[in-house]
């Protein structure tokens, strides 16, 4: 069997594992009785189980595997990251933000459940992420505190939310490559970074390994955004807030190569045999969608 096909199948198996865990967790939550609560759960499930690549939680699982850590140990943290990612998508789609009607081929949450319940579903998913950590790793208060700190920093004003704020206020402004890199390291990169870093912490990685993997995750998130801009070129208005708008297509491809090389270098400081993680880096450089 072709190695690329085999790796794709291996990744698909991890995605399936994550999907089952997320679905079961949300479906089995012990909640107060009532029609409204039941509807809110449905709204949460609607977005959390609406397909997607599961890129962040799968990264966490792969990092765990690299250190010989069982998926069952990593999955609660991976799910916490994914629930925060899902909440951000629900809120991004709202009329006050990107005002999108469709996500992954289906009506967005607020089109099905209304703006009020979409907002609450996002709030509930965000909050549930931290409950998962407290319930799943309660045997170590130190570990819970560390994971909560990492995830809070990545999800809040120091990471994803801060990046979103920059993006909103950056409309129509002329910015540099450095400005745009900073934006994406926060808006999209921080949650990808923490998916890697948190899993490394959970797996008992040593401090220098955690630091290298933190850089790996950060650069991997940036590389995916740079690749997205290349793929989107010609399909939407490539203004100054895209890498192709600033660097041109050829310049952006060179930047993607630079970031990807740096990414692989950090990974190899930890393991020279992380085949599936290397595959993700290489796949991103040549992906068509």
Long-range contacts (C-beta under 8 A, 24 or more apart in sequence): 4-279, 7-275, 7-276, 7-279, 10-276, 11-58, 11-276, 11-279, 11-280, 14-54, 14-58, 14-61, 14-62, 15-53, 15-54, 15-58, 17-61, 17-71, 17-75, 18-54, 18-57, 18-58, 18-61, 18-75, 18-78, 18-79, 18-82, 19-49, 19-54, 21-75, 21-78, 21-79, 22-48, 22-49, 22-57, 22-79, 22-82, 22-83, 23-48, 23-49, 25-79, 25-132, 29-128, 39-113, 39-117, 40-117, 40-120, 40-121, 40-124, 42-113, 43-109, 43-112, 43-113, 43-117, 43-118, 43-120, 43-121, 44-121, 44-124, 44-125, 44-128, 46-109, 46-112, 46-113, 46-121, 47-86, 47-89, 47-90, 47-103, 47-109, 47-121, 47-125, 48-82, 48-83, 48-86, 48-125, 50-103, 50-104, 50-106, 51-104, 52-104, 54-82, 55-192, 55-224, 56-81, 56-82, 56-85, 56-191, 56-192, 56-195, 57-81, 57-82, 57-195, 59-192, 59-195, 59-196, 59-199, 59-217, 59-220, 59-277, 59-280, 60-195, 60-196, 60-198, 60-199, 61-199, 62-274, 62-276, 62-277, 63-195, 63-196, 63-199, 63-200, 63-203, 63-213, 63-277, 64-199, 64-202, 64-203, 65-276, 66-203, 66-270, 66-271, 66-274, 66-277, 67-200, 67-203, 67-204, 67-205, 68-203, 69-199, 69-202, 69-203, 69-204, 73-202, 73-203, 74-199, 74-202, 74-203, 76-132, 76-133, 76-135, 76-136, 76-137, 77-132, 77-133, 77-136, 77-137, 77-147, 77-198, 77-199, 77-202, 78-195, 78-199, 79-129, 79-132, 80-129, 80-130, 80-132, 80-133, 80-147, 80-151, 81-129, 81-151, 81-191, 81-194, 81-195, 81-198, 83-125, 83-126, 83-128, 83-129, 83-132, 84-125, 84-126, 84-129, 84-151, 84-155, 84-160, 84-191, 85-191, 86-122, 86-125, 87-121, 87-122, 87-123, 87-125, 87-126, 87-129, 88-122, 88-160, 88-164, 88-191, 90-118, 90-119, 90-121, 90-122, 90-125, 91-118, 91-119, 91-122, 92-164, 93-118, 94-118, 94-119, 126-155, 129-155, 137-202, 143-201, 143-202, 146-201, 147-198, 147-201, 147-202, 150-194, 150-197, 150-198, 150-201, 151-194, 151-198, 153-190, 153-194, 154-190, 154-191, 154-193, 154-194, 155-190, 155-191, 155-194, 158-186, 158-190, 159-186, 159-190, 159-191, 159-194, 160-186, 160-187, 160-188, 160-190, 160-191, 162-186, 163-187, 163-188, 163-190, 167-241, 170-241, 171-241, 173-240, 173-241, 174-240, 175-240, 175-241, 175-246, 176-246, 177-243, 177-246, 177-247, 177-255, 180-241, 180-242, 180-243, 180-246, 181-222, 184-221, 184-222, 184-225, 185-218, 185-221, 185-222, 188-221, 188-224, 188-225, 189-217, 189-218, 189-221, 189-222, 189-225, 190-221, 191-221, 192-217, 192-218, 192-220, 192-221, 192-224, 193-217, 193-218, 193-221, 196-220, 205-270, 208-269, 209-269, 209-270, 212-266, 212-267, 212-269, 212-270, 213-266, 213-267, 213-270, 215-262, 215-266, 216-263, 216-266, 216-267, 216-270, 216-277, 219-259, 219-260, 219-262, 219-263, 219-266, 220-263, 220-280, 220-281, 220-284, 222-259, 223-256, 223-259, 223-260, 223-263, 223-281, 223-284, 223-285, 224-284, 226-252, 226-255, 226-256, 226-259, 227-256, 227-284, 227-285, 227-287, 230-256, 231-287, 231-288, 231-289, 256-285, 257-285, 260-284, 260-285
